């Protein structure tokens, strides 16, 4: 890819949008009103809007390595706060993907330098679910299951936040855990039973 091609592609995109709607950019300039916050992986193969068939203005997106929701990460916490409190999104999705390099790296014992503290959070997911994961003999299936469990734990981290808890009380906000299957292109809803998962610990994290 040449950088010059990016600008040519941009011109083509503008032209195509204006052919469809001459006021496309006028309307875009008026602001955004997305219904969904999508927290996904930075992997270049997994583009949020394209995967979901959505366009500009329809989804607020945050991406990082392995779709993590970490309480001390000011970036993701700011995105969550802004999307829920100011944009008033009603759907929050954490979407992982099979073939995730971050999850794969966390399964190894190698020293990865500056990535170590970030990947440690995924290793904590492994520790929490070690009994289940160690019972899976097929390494690829174990890897895919860790991808799913990582999504689940990041959803739980979301639900622990004040922004999500307040939105649960004030309106019908919902949290979802999905996985994108890069081998088929399908989005998989993990249908996580948060009530069951949180029933024994929510009193610890509950905020008035």
Secondary structure, DSSP 8 states (H G I E B T S, - for coil): --HHHHHHHHHHHHHHHHHH-TTHHHHHTT----SEEEEEE--TT--HHHHHT--TTSEEEEEETT----TT-HHHHHHHHIIIIIS--SEEEEEEETT-HHHHHHTS----GGGHHHHHHHHHHHHHTHHHHHT---HHHHHHHHHHHHHHHHHHHHHTSHHHHHHHHHS--EEEEEEE-TTT--EEE----HHHHHTTTHHHH---
